[in-house]
Amino acid sequence: MTTTLDKKQLSQILTPNVRRIMTVLNTAGETRVVGGVVRDVLRARKTGDIDLATTLPPERVMEILTPLGFKTVPTGLEFGTVTAVTDHIGFEITTLRRDVETDGRHATVAFTDDWRADAARRDFTFNALYVDSDGHLYDYFGGAEDAKSGHVRFIGDAQARIREDILRILRFFRFYALFGLGDADADAVAACNELADLIPSLSAERIAREIKKLLTAENPLPAWHLMTDCDVTSRFLPEATDLARLQKLLDAEQEHSAPTSEWVRLAALLPQDENIAAAVATRLKLSKHTLETLRVLAKLPALLHGNLAPAALRRLIYKYGADDCRAAVLLGGEKIAPALATLAAWESPVFPVKGEDIVKLGIPAGPRVGKILRAAEEWWIASDFRADRAAVLEQVHSHK
């Protein structure tokens, strides 16, 4: 099906840089915008990166664009992908492809000039939409209507699409969380349930990326419920079972206009156990920073319980940081409004004394300096951070 988009829609898709790329490439072949940006414009959502598909081989794309001042990066020549950079913006340009062989994780592809064949190898109907330089929308599988209605539907046979790339199981739930409206597609759900035991063959990094994207949805809970019902989460994250706690967190986010990150939402799903949190982060190969965040959020809500008076909360903010304390307040669900007010009004101070100041008082450099410094800091914290540098040094001098 071919239709024409309106001017407002086209302005979001055919930006000046995109038009420039398409104009020069169309002198040698045909190039269209494809995928997510088209879907998002049809749904009147904020758009992201703009990707293009072309009948030209990647080497020819670089040959045409490079002399015109575009920086061209061969980001995946074997898959036909070149990134063209202009005005510090990157545009992925991929040659039309058809799958020759797939094993569930990797695909061997051949280039083609058949637009329908390129569309047929994609995952979901609303990701197989193309717009040409004249503003014509090409929709081979009913994706435009699916985009508008929030129907996440595999192209063709759902099981066949999943067997081509097992990650599509998690992608289905991610797109359902982000775009789905109403009941999930029955064929898709059945296929994900049937093939869930293939998930452990995926790399930890690919799984983690999908979890992160899913948990950024405005309300990821229905999709997570569906994954649990399909016995999918048990294959990659069996610890994430506390859906009631996630619901409370989402309610608190909305009530207090206090959105959190995807990792705070993951912490809500996990048991309040530092070792389990660390094990999950390690298994998913998350960053050290994220691992530490999950560990802290496994214990901090319990530490905050009964310690939300301003002075007690300030001590915890100083020790753990405002971001983690804010997240823990929302996770704990206790006296949220006044605690958030304290967090907003107070900036954690810097301890005004250093080790060299202790040495200047006549105490030889060594382990004793560190011990004295720690004791002085504890005294300063106990004063609710009111003591200034002179008072801290006087305290050290009187007890040295």
Secondary structure, DSSP 4 states (H G I P E B T S, - for coil): -EEE--HHHHHHHS-HHHHHHHHHHTTTS-EEEETHHHHHHHTT------EEEESS-HHHHHHHHGGGT-EEEEEEGGGTEEEEEETTEEEEEEE-EEEEEE-BS-EEEEE-S-HHHHHHTSSBGGGSEEE-TT-EEEESSSHHHHHHHT---BSS-HHHHHHHBTTHHHHHHHHHHHH--SSPPHHHHHHHHHTGGGGGGS-HHHHHHHHHHHHTSS--HHHHHHHHHTT-HHHH-TT---HHHHHHHHHHHHHTT----HHHHHHHHS-S-HHHHHHHHHHTT--HHHHHHHHHHHHHHHHHTT--SHHHHHHHHHHH-HHHHHHHHHHHTSSHHHHHHHHHH--PPPPS--HHHHHHTTPPSSHHHHHHHHHHHHHHHHTTT---HHHHHHHHHHH-
